[in-house]
Each structure stands twice: as structure tokens, then as C-alpha cells.
Amino acid sequence: MASACSGKAGIYHLEIGQDVDVSLVVSGQDRKILHSDSEPVSFEPGTMLVRDLPIAAARQECPPPPEAPPKQDDVRVPTLVGFRETEAAKMLDVVGLAIGDRKTRKNDKKAGIVLEQKPDPDTLLRRGSGVAIVVGVADQTKVPDLFGMTLKEAVAALAEQRLGQGKIDTLADEAHIGRVVGQAPAANILVPPDTAVSITIGMSKERAPDDRTLAELIDAHGAVDAKTTGAAILKRLRAKNMTSLSDLEKVTRLPANEAAKLLGLDDDHNAEVAKAVIARSLAVFRKG
């Protein structure tokens, strides 16, 4: 048996099987009977009967068919945007889904946060399907491997990777005198730009630096101009037979006007800066 309802037109279509008697009863929304056949109607196979029923009350429009319930293998996609990636993965696992295609987008303020998802929340997916996400990541740069470089080379390599020079230290290492033997953070890890990288320079057991390393160390601590570079300072001191670390320490204790004259600088301010740079450099060799 099949049936159909037209709505406001008030027409009802009914198909029945063979050898079936039909009694038609029509009632309103209040269940009040509006029409009832006095006796059953019999039909021959292939017979079509059109009846006009004298019913004064308005007929109820046919209700829409109920929405088909989701299949047991279908689950709804949860809202992932705004949650941390780890949290999003757990939410998907709970409903039987997983992270599918994963992309990243630079976003320092929302690093590790889901920025987009596909399909949208509440979409029905077959259990076990993947949900594509876009995750925010902070701008990062790789720490270069500085081992074996001179201090000058190491500082340049850090600058190329948008990193800064951090603390400088020394370590007795006869095989790598004047070369980088340690760094922190370690090589090849990702860090935010402008991160300061500490450097350890190999020195002799007596902890006496060669001129090149000392000059680079002075430069690393900040030269004012061409006259205050490590090479320029050492050249003037060597010309005056000031060759030891103790001689450099004497320079740091001189009045500004005397230091300026000794180092060939134009003014007392630059002399004070040069003294401070030398003092910071010497502090490296006093350790240990």
C-alpha cells in the first residue's frame, strides 16, 4: 500500500492491493470526525476512483517527513578553531575522527592554535575520517653550527640567521685555540629571531689569548668607530710595547684623557667607551 498527501488542495492519493475493501474516515486536528464512509468500498484491479468529499473545515497540510537520523558510522565535526592543536586532536579522537591535512601559518600571537578547519563544525563525516587544520606558528630561525669558527665568523653567522651574540666565555682547549668550542642554544634547533647565543672560545691552558682572538673579542663587545676596533687598539698598544693582559688592564684604569692619548682617540667619551669594552673583554679571561 502506498499513500500521498497534497497539502492545502485537500487531495489524498491512495494505492491499495488486490481484494481490499476500504472505509474512508477523515478527522480534523481536534480529532472531530468530518467524514466517514457509510460502508466499505470495493475495487477491481486497475480501478481509479476520484471522490469529492463535502468537508467544510480546512484540512491540515501534510507534515514534512521527519529528518533521517544520521547513520551510526557518521559523526559531527567539533569546533576546533581557537583551541590548541593538542586539545583539538583530543576532541577529534573522542568522536572518532583524526587530524588530516595539517598546514601552518606564521602567527606569533596564536602559535600552536588552530586557525582554520575543514570541513566546518557540525558537518557529518564518516567515523575515522580526517579533519584538515591550519595551525599558527611563531616566526623561528635555525641556530647555526658555530663549532670551529673564529669569534668574528661566529658573530657574522649569527647575524645572518637574525640571531644575537650572547655571553662570551673561554675554555682551555689546546686543539682549538681561538675557535668556538661551545654554544648555547645548540646548533640546528629552532628559536625566535633575536635570540642571544652564548659562545665559548678555546684558549691555551695559560688562558692567554692570541692577538686575533683578543681583537675579535674587543670588537664583539662593541667598537665605537674604526679607531676603537680590537685590531686598532692592539696595534697602538703593541707599538708601545704593551703586550700583556696586565698592560690592557692598566689602560682600563687610566683617566679618560690619558687613555684617549694612548689609544689615539679624538675625545674622552670615546676613550671611556674603549676602556669599558676592553674591561668587558678582559673579564672573559679572568674566569676559571
PAZAPA-4460 file (N, C-alpha, C; in steps of 0.05 Angstrom, whole numbers, plus 32768, in hexadecimal, padded with zeros to 4 digits):
% residues 288
    n_x    n_y    n_z   ca_x   ca_y   ca_z    c_x    c_y    c_z   seq   type   mol
   8011   7FE8   8000   8000   8000   8000   8012   8019   8000     1      M     A
   800B   802D   7FF0   8019   8046   7FEF   8006   805C   7FF3     2      A     A
   800F   8074   7FFD   7FFD   808A   8001   800C   80A4   7FFB     3      S     A
   7FFD   80BA   7FF8   8009   80D5   7FF3   7FF5   80EA   7FFC     4      A     A
   7FFF   8101   8003   7FEE   8117   800C   7FF6   8130   7FFD     5      C     A
   7FE2   8140   7FF4   7FE8   8158   7FE4   7FEB   8171   7FF4     6      S     A
   7FE1   8173   800D   7FE2   818C   801C   7FC8   819B   801A     7      G     A
   7FC9   81B5   8014   7FB2   81C7   8015   7F9D   81C0   8000     8      K     A
   7FA5   81B2   7FEB   7F91   81AB   7FD6   7F7C   8197   7FE0     9      A     A
   7F83   8188   7FF5   7F70   8176   8001   7F6D   815C   7FF2    10      G     A
   7F81   8154   7FE3   7F7F   813C   7FD3   7F91   8127   7FE0    11      I     A
   7F87   810E   7FE2   7F97   80F8   7FED   7F97   80E2   7FD9    12      Y     A
   7FAF   80D8   7FD3   7FB2   80C2   7FBF   7FBA   80A9   7FCE    13      H     A
   7FAB   8093   7FC8   7FAF   807A   7FD6   7FB1   8063   7FC2    14      L     A
   7FC4   8052   7FC5   7FC6   803A   7FB5   7FC4   8022   7FC7    15      E     A
   7FB3   800F   7FBF   7FAF   7FF7   7FD1   7FB3   7FDE   7FC1    16      I     A
   7FB6   7FC8   7FD0   7FB9   7FAE   7FC3   7F9F   7FA2   7FB9    17      G     A
   7FA1   7F8B   7FAE   7F89   7F7D   7FA3   7F78   7F71   7FBA    18      Q     A
   7F5E   7F71   7FB5   7F4A   7F65   7FC7   7F4B   7F73   7FE3    19      D     A
   7F4C   7F8D   7FE3   7F4C   7F9C   7FFC   7F34   7FAF   7FFC    20      V     A
   7F23   7FAF   8011   7F0D   7FC2   8014   7F17   7FD9   8024    21      D     A
   7F0F   7FF1   801C   7F19   800A   8029   7F02   801A   8034    22      V     A
   7F04   8022   804E   7EF1   8035   805A   7F01   804E   8061    23      S     A
   7EF8   8065   8056   7F06   807E   805A   7EFA   808E   8071    24      L     A
   7F0B   8095   8084   7F03   80A6   809A   7F16   80BE   809B    25      V     A
   7F0B   80D6   809C   7F1A   80EF   809D   7F14   80FE   80B6    26      V     A
   7F29   8106   80C5   7F25   8115   80DE   7F36   812E   80DD    27      S     A
   7F2F   8142   80ED   7F3E   815B   80EE   7F54   815A   8104    28      G     A
   7F61   8171   8108   7F77   8172   811C   7F6C   816C   8138    29      Q     A
   7F53   8174   813C   7F48   816F   8157   7F3C   8153   8159    30      D     A
   7F43   8142   8145   7F3A   8126   8144   7F1B   8123   8140    31      R     A
   7F0E   8139   813A   7EF1   8137   8133   7EEE   812B   8117    32      K     A
   7EDD   8117   8115   7ED9   810A   80FC   7ECA   811C   80E9    33      I     A
   7ED6   8121   80D1   7ECA   8132   80BD   7EBC   8122   80A7    34      L     A
   7EC5   810A   80A4   7EB8   80F8   808F   7EBE   80DC   8096    35      H     A
   7EA9   80CA   8091   7EAC   80AE   8095   7E9B   809F   8081    36      S     A
   7EA8   808C   8072   7E99   807D   805F   7E84   806C   806D    37      D     A
   7E6D   806B   8061   7E57   805B   806E   7E5C   803D   806B    38      S     A
   7E6B   8036   8056   7E71   8019   8052   7E8B   8017   8042    39      E     A
   7E99   8001   8045   7EB2   7FFE   8037   7EAF   7FFF   8018    40      P     A
   7EC4   8007   800B   7EC4   8009   7FEE   7ED7   7FF3   7FE3    41      V     A
   7ECD   7FE4   7FCF   7EDD   7FCF   7FC3   7EE8   7FD9   7FA8    42      S     A
   7F00   7FD0   7FA1   7F0C   7FD8   7F88   7F15   7FC0   7F78    43      F     A
   7F12   7FC3   7F5D   7F1C   7FAF   7F4B   7F39   7FB7   7F44    44      E     A
   7F4A   7FA4   7F3D   7F65   7FAB   7F35   7F66   7FBF   7F1E    45      P     A
   7F76   7FD4   7F21   7F78   7FE8   7F0C   7F64   7FFE   7F0E    46      G     A
   7F52   7FFC   7F22   7F3D   8010   7F25   7F48   802A   7F31    47      T     A
   7F3F   8041   7F27   7F46   805B   7F32   7F2D   8069   7F3B    48      M     A
   7F2C   8071   7F54   7F14   807E   7F5F   7F1B   809A   7F68    49      L     A
   7F0D   80AE   7F5F   7F11   80CA   7F68   7EF8   80D2   7F77    50      V     A
   7EFB   80DB   7F8F   7EE4   80E2   7FA0   7EE7   80FF   7FA9    51      R     A
   7ED2   810D   7FAA   7ED0   8128   7FB4   7EC1   8128   7FCE    52      D     A
   7ECF   812B   7FE4   7EC3   8128   7FFF   7EB9   8144   8008    53      L     A
   7EA0   8146   8010   7E96   8160   801A   7E9E   8166   8037    54      P     A
   7EB6   816F   8039   7EC1   8176   8054   7EC5   8194   8055    55      I     A
   7EB8   81A1   8068   7EB9   81BE   806A   7ED2   81C8   8077    56      A     A
   7EDC   81BA   808B   7EF3   81C3   809A   7F0D   81C1   8089    57      A     A
   7F20   81D4   808E   7F39   81D3   807F   7F4A   81BB   8087    58      A     A
   7F55   81AF   8073   7F64   8197   8078   7F81   819E   8081    59      R     A
   7F8C   818E   8092   7FA7   8192   809B   7FBB   818C   8085    60      Q     A
   7FCE   819E   8082   7FE3   8199   806D   7FF4   8182   8076    61      E     A
   7FFD   8173   8062   800E   815C   8069   8027   8164   8077    62      C     A
   802E   8157   808D   8047   815E   809A   805F   8154   808A    63      P     A
   8076   8162   808C   808E   8159   807D   8097   813F   8089    64      P     A
   80A4   812F   8079   80AE   8115   8082   80C4   811A   8097    65      P     A
   80C6   810A   80AB   80DB   810E   80BF   80F7   810B   80B4    66      P     A
   810A   811B   80BF   8125   811A   80B5   8131   80FF   80BC    67      E     A
   813E   80F4   80A8   814A   80DA   80AC   8161   80DC   80C0    68      A     A
   8161   80CB   80D4   8176   80CC   80E8   8191   80C5   80DC    69      P     A
   81A7   80D1   80E6   81C1   80CB   80DB   81C8   80AD   80DD    70      P     A
   81D7   80A4   80CA   81DF   8088   80CB   81F2   8084   80E3    71      K     A
   81F2   806C   80ED   8202   8067   8105   8220   806C   8100    72      Q     A
   8229   806A   80E7   8245   806E   80E0   824B   808B   80DB    73      D     A
   8238   809D   80DC   823C   80B9   80D8   823E   80C8   80F3    74      D     A
   8250   80DB   80F5   8254   80EB   810D   8256   8108   8105    75      V     A
   824F   8119   8118   8250   8136   8113   826C   8141   811A    76      R     A
   8276   8153   8108   8290   815F   810C   828E   8174   8122    77      V     A
   829F   8172   8137   829F   8186   814C   82AC   81A0   8143    78      P     A
   82A7   81B6   8152   82B5   81CF   814D   82D1   81CE   8157    79      T     A
   82E4   81D2   8145   8301   81D0   814C   830F   81EB   814C    80      L     A
   8304   81FF   813D   8311   8219   813B   8311   8226   8156    81      V     A
   8329   8230   815D   832C   823E   8177   8338   822C   818D    82      G     A
   8339   8212   8188   8344   8200   819B   8361   81F9   8194    83      F     A
   8371   81F2   81A8   838C   81E9   81A2   838B   81CF   8192    84      R     A
   83A0   81CA   8183   83A0   81B3   8171   839D   8199   8181    85      E     A
   83AA   8197   8198   83A9   817F   81A8   838C   817A   81B2    86      T     A
   837E   8190   81B9   8363   818E   81C2   8351   8186   81AB    87      E     A
   8355   8191   8194   8345   818A   817C   8348   816D   8176    88      A     A
   8360   8162   8178   8365   8146   8172   8355   8134   8185    89      A     A
   8354   813C   819F   8344   812C   81B2   8326   812D   81AC    90      K     A
   831D   8145   81A5   8300   8148   819E   82F8   8137   8187    91      M     A
   8309   8136   8173   8304   8125   815C   8304   8107   8163    92      L     A
   8317   8100   8174   831A   80E4   817C   8301   80DA   818B    93      D     A
   82F5   80EC   819B   82DE   80E5   81AB   82C6   80DD   8199    94      V     A
   82C3   80EB   8182   82AC   80E5   8170   82B3   80D2   815A    95      V     A
   82CC   80C8   815A   82D4   80B4   8146   82DF   80BF   812D    96      G     A
   82E9   80D8   812E   82F6   80E5   8117   8313   80E9   811D    97      L     A
   8322   80F4   810A   833F   80F9   810D   8347   8112   80FE    98      A     A
   835E   811C   8104   8369   8133   80F5   8372   8128   80DA    99      I     A
   8369   8136   80C5   8370   812E   80A9   8387   813F   809F   100      G     A
   8383   814D   8089   8397   815F   807E   839D   8175   8091   101      D     A
   83B7   8179   8098   83BF   818E   80AB   83D1   81A2   809D   102      R     A
   83C9   81BB   809F   83DA   81D1   8094   83DF   81E5   80AA   103      K     A
   83F4   81F5   80A6   83FB   820A   80BA   83FA   8225   80AD   104      T     A
   83F7   8239   80BE   83F7   8255   80B5   8404   8265   80CB   105      R     A
   8416   8277   80C4   8424   8287   80D8   8411   8299   80E7   106      K     A
   8411   8296   8101   8400   82A7   8112   840C   82A5   812E   107      N     A
   841C   82BA   8135   842A   82B9   814F   8416   82B9   8166   108      D     A
   8400   82C7   8163   83ED   82CA   8179   83DC   82B1   817D   109      K     A
   83D9   82A0   8169   83C9   8288   816B   83D9   826F   8163   110      K     A
   83F2   826F   816C   8403   8257   8166   83F7   823F   8175   111      A     A
   83F4   8229   8166   83E9   8210   8171   83CB   820F   8172   112      G     A
   83BD   8224   8168   83A0   8225   8168   8395   821E   814C   113      I     A
   837E   8210   814B   8371   820A   8132   8364   8223   8127   114      V     A
   836C   822C   810F   8362   8244   8102   834B   823E   80EF   115      L     A
   834C   8227   80E2   8337   821F   80CF   8332   8201   80D1   116      E     A
   831B   81F9   80C8   8315   81DC   80C6   8303   81D7   80AE   117      Q     A
   8305   81BF   80A3   82F5   81B7   808D   82F0   8199   808F   118      K     A
   82D6   8190   808F   82BE   81A0   808C   82B6   81B0   80A5   119      P     A
   82A1   81C0   80A2   8297   81D1   80B7   828C   81C0   80CE   120      D     A
   8289   81CD   80E6   827C   81BF   80FD   8260   81B6   80F6   121      P     A
   8258   819F   8102   823E   8193   80FF   823A   8184   80E5   122      D     A
   824E   8185   80D4   824D   8175   80BB   824E   8157   80C2   123      T     A
   823D   8147   80B5   823E   812A   80B9   8254   811D   80A9   124      L     A
   8265   810D   80B7   827A   80FF   80AA   827A   80E2   80B2   125      L     A
   8283   80D1   80A1   8284   80B5   80A8   829A   80B1   80BD   126      R     A
   8294   80A1   80D1   82A6   809C   80E7   82C2   8093   80DC   127      R     A
   82D7   809E   80E7   82F2   8097   80DE   82FD   80AB   80CA   128      G     A
   82EC   80BD   80C0   82F5   80D1   80AD   8308   80E6   80BA   129      S     A
   8316   80F5   80A9   8328   8109   80B2   831D   8125   80AE   130      G     A
   8324   8137   80C0   831B   8153   80BE   8334   8164   80B9   131      V     A
   8334   8174   80A4   834B   8184   809D   834C   819D   80AF   132      A     A
   8364   81A4   80B8   8367   81BB   80CA   837E   81CD   80C1   133      I     A
   837D   81E6   80C8   8393   81F9   80C4   839B   8203   80E0   134      V     A
   83B4   81FF   80E7   83BE   8206   8102   83D1   821E   8101   135      V     A
   83CE   8230   8114   83E0   8247   8115   83FB   823F   8120   136      G     A
   8410   824A   8115   842B   8245   811F   843A   825F   8121   137      V     A
   844C   8261   8135   845C   8279   8139   8473   8279   8124   138      A     A
   847B   8291   811D   8491   8294   810B   84AA   828A   8118   139      D     A
   84B8   8277   810C   84CF   826B   8118   84E7   8269   8104   140      Q     A
   84FE   8267   810F   8516   8265   80FE   8528   824F   810A   141      T     A
   8538   8243   80F9   8549   822D   8102   8564   8237   810D   142      K     A
   856D   822D   8124   8587   8235   812F   859D   8227   811F   143      V     A
   85B0   8237   8114   85C5   822B   8104   85D9   821C   8115   144      P     A
   85E8   820A   8109   85FD   81FB   8117   8616   820D   8116   145      D     A
   861E   8217   812D   8635   8229   812F   8650   821B   8135   146      L     A
   864F   8202   813A   8667   81F3   8143   867E   81F7   812E   147      F     A
   8695   81FF   8138   86AD   8202   8127   86B0   821D   811B   148      G     A
   869C   822E   811D   869E   8249   8112   86AD   825B   8124   149      M     A
   86B9   8270   8119   86C4   8285   812A   86AD   8295   8135   150      T     A
   86B2   82A5   8149   869D   82B5   8155   8690   82C8   8141   151      L     A
   86A0   82D3   8130   8696   82E6   811B   8684   82D7   8108   152      K     A
   868C   82BF   8100   867C   82AF   80ED   8661   82A7   80FB   153      E     A
   8663   82A0   8115   864B   8297   8123   8637   82AE   8126   154      A     A
   8640   82C6   812C   862E   82DD   812F   8621   82E3   8114   155      V     A
   8630   82E0   80FE   8624   82E5   80E4   860F   82D0   80DD   156      A     A
   8615   82B7   80E4   8602   82A1   80DE   85E8   82A4   80EE   157      A     A
   85EB   82AE   8106   85D3   82B3   8116   85C2   82CA   810A   158      L     A
   85CF   82DF   8102   85C1   82F6   80F6   85B2   82EE   80DD   159      A     A
   85BE   82DC   80CD   85B2   82D2   80B5   8598   82C4   80BA   160      E     A
   8596   82B7   80D1   857E   82A8   80D9   856C   82B9   80EB   161      Q     A
   8571   82D3   80EC   8560   82E6   80FD   8562   82DF   811A   162      R     A
   857A   82D6   8123   857E   82D0   813F   8593   82E3   814A   163      L     A
   8594   82E5   8165   85A6   82F7   8172   85BD   82E8   8180   164      G     A
   85D2   82F7   8186   85E8   82EC   8195   85E3   82EE   81B2   165      Q     A
   85E5   82D8   81C1   85E0   82D9   81DD   85FA   82D9   81ED   166      G     A
   85FA   82CC   8203   8611   82CC   8215   8629   82BE   8207   167      K     A
   8641   82C8   820B   8659   82BC   8200   866A   82B2   8217   168      I     A
   8672   8299   8215   8682   828C   822A   869A   827E   821C   169      D     A
   86AC   8274   822D   86C4   8266   8222   86C6   824B   8230   170      T     A
   86D4   8239   8222   86D9   821E   822D   86F4   8215   8223   171      L     A
   8704   8209   8236   871E   81FF   822E   871B   81E9   821A   172      A     A
   8725   81ED   8202   8723   81D9   81EC   873A   81DF   81D9   173      D     A
   8750   81D1   81DD   8768   81D5   81CD   8763   81CF   81AF   174      E     A
   8750   81BD   81A9   874B   81B5   818E   873B   81CA   817E   175      A     A
   872E   81DC   818C   871C   81EF   817F   8720   820B   818A   176      H     A
   8739   8213   818D   873F   822E   8197   8733   8243   8184   177      I     A
   8724   8255   818F   8719   826B   817F   8700   8263   816F   178      G     A
   86F6   824B   8174   86DF   8241   8165   86C8   823B   8178   179      R     A
   86B0   823B   816C   8698   8235   817C   8698   8217   8183   180      V     A
   8695   8211   819D   8694   81F5   81A6   867A   81EF   81B4   181      V     A
   8669   8203   81B7   864F   81FF   81C4   863C   8215   81BE   182      G     A
   8622   820F   81BF   860D   8223   81BB   85F4   821B   81C8   183      Q     A
   85E3   822F   81CE   85C9   822A   81DA   85B6   8241   81D1   184      A     A
   859F   823A   81C5   8594   8220   81BF   85A5   8210   81AB   185      P     A
   85A0   81F5   81AB   85B0   81E4   819A   85A9   81E9   817C   186      A     A
   85BA   81DE   816B   85B7   81E2   814E   859E   81D3   8144   187      A     A
   8592   81DF   812F   857D   81D2   8120   8561   81D2   812D   188      N     A
   855E   81DE   8145   8543   81DF   8150   8536   81F9   8148   189      I     A
   851C   81FA   8149   850D   8212   8140   8507   8223   8159   190      L     A
   850D   823D   8155   8509   8250   816B   84FD   826A   815F   191      V     A
   84F1   827B   816F   84E6   8295   8164   84FD   82A7   815B   192      P     A
   84F8   82B8   8147   850D   82CB   813F   8516   82DC   8156   193      P     A
   852F   82E6   8154   853B   82F7   8169   8543   82E8   8182   194      D     A
   8540   82CE   8182   854A   82BE   8199   8568   82C1   819C   195      T     A
   8572   82C6   81B4   858F   82C8   81B9   859B   82AD   81BC   196      A     A
   85B1   82A8   81AD   85BF   828E   81AE   85D9   8292   81BC   197      V     A
   85DD   8284   81D2   85F7   8285   81E1   860C   8275   81D2   198      S     A
   8625   827F   81D4   863B   8273   81C5   8652   826E   81D9   199      I     A
   865E   8256   81D5   8676   824F   81E5   868E   824D   81D2   200      T     A
   86A4   825B   81D8   86BB   825B   81C7   86D2   824A   81D3   201      I     A
   86DF   823A   81C3   86F5   822A   81CD   870E   823B   81D2   202      G     A
   871B   8236   81E8   8733   8245   81EF   8749   8232   81F8   203      M     A
   8762   823D   81FA   8778   822C   8205   8773   8228   8223   204      S     A
   8782   8215   822E   877E   820F   824A   8786   8226   825B   205      K     A
   8797   8238   8251   879F   8250   8261   878A   8265   825E   206      E     A
   8776   8260   824D   8760   8273   8248   876A   828E   823E   207      R     A
   877E   828D   822E   8788   82A6   8221   877F   82A6   8204   208      A     A
   8770   82BA   81FC   8765   82BA   81E1   8779   82C4   81CD   209      P     A
   8777   82BA   81B4   8787   82C5   819F   877B   82E0   8196   210      D     A
   878A   82F0   8188   8781   830B   8181   8767   830B   8171   211      D     A
   8765   82F8   815E   874D   82F7   814D   8735   82F2   815E   212      R     A
   8736   82DE   8170   871F   82D8   8180   8718   82EF   8193   213      T     A
   872C   82FB   819E   8727   8312   81B0   871B   8329   81A1   214      L     A
   8724   832E   8189   8719   8344   8178   86FC   833E   8172   215      A     A
   86F6   8325   816A   86DB   831E   8164   86C9   8320   817D   216      E     A
   86D4   8319   8193   86C4   831B   81AC   86BD   8338   81B3   217      L     A
   86D1   834A   81AF   86CC   8366   81B4   86B6   8370   81A1   218      I     A
   86B8   8368   8187   86A4   8370   8174   8689   8366   817B   219      D     A
   8688   834D   8185   866E   8341   818C   8660   8350   81A3   220      A     A
   8671   835D   81B4   8665   836C   81CA   865F   8389   81C3   221      H     A
   8664   8390   81AA   865A   83AA   81A1   866F   83BF   819C   222      G     A
   8676   83C3   8182   8689   83D8   817B   8679   83F1   8174   223      A     A
   8684   8408   817A   8677   8421   8174   867A   8429   8157   224      V     A
   8693   8428   814D   8699   842F   8131   86B2   8420   8129   225      D     A
   86BD   8427   8112   86D4   8419   8108   86EC   841B   811B   226      A     A
   86EE   8430   812B   8705   8434   813D   8702   8423   8156   227      K     A
   86EA   8419   815C   86E6   8409   8174   86E2   83EC   816F   228      T     A
   86E8   83E3   8157   86E6   83C6   8152   86FC   83B7   8161   229      T     A
   86F7   839E   8165   870B   838E   8174   8727   838F   8166   230      G     A
   8727   838D   814C   8741   838D   813D   874F   83A8   8141   231      A     A
   873F   83BE   813F   874B   83D9   8141   8756   83DD   815D   232      A     A
   8748   83D5   8172   8751   83D9   818D   876A   83C9   8192   233      I     A
   876A   83AF   818A   8781   839E   818F   879A   83A8   817F   234      L     A
   8795   83B3   8167   87AB   83BD   8157   87B9   83D4   8166   235      K     A
   87AA   83E6   8171   87B6   83FD   817F   87C4   83F4   8199   236      R     A
   87B8   83E1   81A7   87C4   83D7   81C0   87DE   83C7   81BA   237      L     A
   87DD   83B7   81A5   87F5   83A8   819E   880C   83BB   8196   238      R     A
   8805   83D1   8189   8819   83E4   8181   8827   83F1   8199   239      A     A
   8819   83F1   81B0   8824   83FC   81C8   882E   83E5   81DB   240      K     A
   8832   83CD   81CF   883C   83B6   81DE   882A   83AE   81F5   241      N     A
   8810   83B3   81F2   87FC   83AA   8206   87EF   8391   81FA   242      M     A
   87F9   837A   8202   87F1   8361   81F5   87E3   834D   8207   243      T     A
   87E2   8352   8220   87D6   833E   8232   87BA   8346   823A   244      S     A
   87AB   8333   8246   8791   8339   8250   8792   834E   8267   245      L     A
   87A7   834D   8276   87AA   8361   828C   87AD   837D   8281   246      S     A
   87BA   837F   8269   87BC   839A   825C   87A0   83A4   8254   247      D     A
   8790   8392   824A   8775   839A   8243   8765   83A2   825B   248      L     A
   8769   8394   8271   875B   839C   828A   8764   83B8   8293   249      E     A
   877D   83BF   828F   8786   83DA   8296   8777   83EF   8286   250      K     A
   8772   83E9   826D   8763   83FC   825C   8748   8402   8268   251      V     A
   873B   83ED   8272   8720   83F1   827D   871F   8402   8296   252      T     A
   8737   8405   82A3   8738   8415   82BB   8742   8431   82B7   253      R     A
   8749   8438   829E   8753   8452   8298   873D   8467   8297   254      L     A
   8742   8480   829E   872E   8495   829A   8727   8497   827C   255      P     A
   8710   84A2   8276   8706   84A2   825B   8719   84B1   8248   256      A     A
   8724   84C8   8251   8735   84D8   823F   874F   84C9   8239   257      N     A
   875A   84BA   824D   8773   84AB   8248   876D   8493   8236   258      E     A
   8756   8486   823A   874F   846F   8229   874B   8478   820D   259      A     A
   873E   8490   8209   873A   849A   81EE   8754   849F   81E0   260      A     A
   8767   84AA   81EF   8781   84B0   81E3   8790   8496   81DC   261      K     A
   878E   8482   81EE   879C   8469   81E9   8791   845A   81D2   262      L     A
   8777   845B   81CF   8769   844C   81BA   8765   845C   81A0   263      L     A
   876D   8475   81A1   876A   8486   8189   874D   848D   8182   264      G     A
   873D   8491   8197   8721   8497   8193   871C   84B5   8194   265      L     A
   8705   84BE   8188   8700   84DA   8185   86F5   84E7   819E   266      D     A
   86E7   84D9   81AF   86DB   84E6   81C6   86DA   84D2   81DE   267      D     A
   86D4   84DD   81F5   86D3   84CE   820E   86BC   84BA   820E   268      D     A
   86A6   84C1   8200   868F   84AF   8200   8696   8494   81F2   269      H     A
   86A3   8496   81DB   86AB   847E   81CD   86BF   846E   81DD   270      N     A
   86D0   847C   81EC   86E3   846F   81FD   86D6   845F   8213   271      A     A
   86C1   846A   821F   86B3   845C   8234   86A5   8443   8228   272      E     A
   8699   8446   8211   868D   842F   8204   86A1   841A   81FE   273      V     A
   86B8   8421   81F4   86CE   840E   81EE   86D7   8400   8207   274      A     A
   86DA   840E   821D   86E2   8402   8236   86CD   83EE   8240   275      K     A
   86B4   83F5   823D   869F   83E2   8245   869E   83C9   8234   276      A     A
   86A3   83CC   821A   86A4   83B5   8208   86BB   83A3   820F   277      V     A
   86D2   83AF   8214   86EA   839F   821C   86E5   8390   8236   278      I     A
   86D9   839E   8249   86D3   8392   8263   86C1   837A   8261   279      A     A
   86AC   837D   8250   8699   8366   824D   86A7   834F   823F   280      R     A
   86B9   8355   822D   86C7   8340   821F   86DA   8331   8231   281      S     A
   86E8   8340   8242   86FB   8334   8255   86ED   8323   8269   282      L     A
   86D4   832A   8270   86C5   831B   8284   86C1   82FE   827B   283      A     A
   86C0   82FA   8261   86BD   82DF   8257   86D4   82CD   825F   284      V     A
   86ED   82D9   825E   8705   82C9   8263   870B   82C6   8280   285      F     A
   86FE   82D5   8291   8703   82D3   82AE   86F4   82BB   82BA   286      R     A
   86E0   82B0   82AC   86D0   829A   82B6   86E0   8280   82B5   287      K     A
   86D9   826F   82C8   86E5   8255   82C8   8701   8255   82D2   288      G     A
***
